[in-house]
């Protein structure tokens, strides 16, 4: 797709302007710091963008203020007693020294044990946990993809999981390939299913237009409510809204 991007400053607000082959203007304010992004048709002028942004300034500043007040999960140190999430539930971290296979074990729905080398540092612990998240996510995603391929009448050529800083998922309709964010393992199962459905619908409709929303409404009616939960604190850091 033909796209161009640059930045504008409108009444003290920095706006990322992305021009692409779309029909309508889309304005969004995104966590964690209230970044403003406007996607516009290729022919729309900067003057028209400024007018649109000025008309939404009050709303933009309300959204930015909400992000400023939103509690955030601090940087993880991978130490005992720290909180970690799996499928939307909070677990207290404990470290178990091992000479065998490094792994993660959940105990009593409250404790997350990370079995690691006694000499392992924070990066070693992070790798063990990330591998475990990836394995669990693959187990969850496979049946969801099969279910929604059948429901929507689409077929994915390939799908994968990777760490992403700005998106919960991506879809390449031409290659029929989707990627899912590793952090979805931390979110409730319905959030994972929403992203799977969202990306598969993009195989039918490329853009977030009325047709896209109609398909989401038809097949996954609670998607707006789940989207709000997906982008809620404390795990909303460094993710765009959907």
Buried (B, 14 or more C-beta within 10 A) or exposed (E): EEEEEEEBEBEEBEBBBBBBEBEEBBBBBBBBEBBBBBBBEEEBEBEEBBEBBEEBBEEBBEBBEEBEEBEBBEEBEBEEEBEBBBBBEEBBBBBEEBEEEBBBEBEEEEEBBBBBBEEBEEEBBBEBBBEBBBEBBBEBBEEBBEBBBEEBEBEBEEBEBEEBEEBBBBBBBEEBBBBBBBBBBBBBEBBBBBBBBBBBBBBEBBBBEEEBBEBBEEBBEEBEEBBEBBBBBBBBBBBBBB
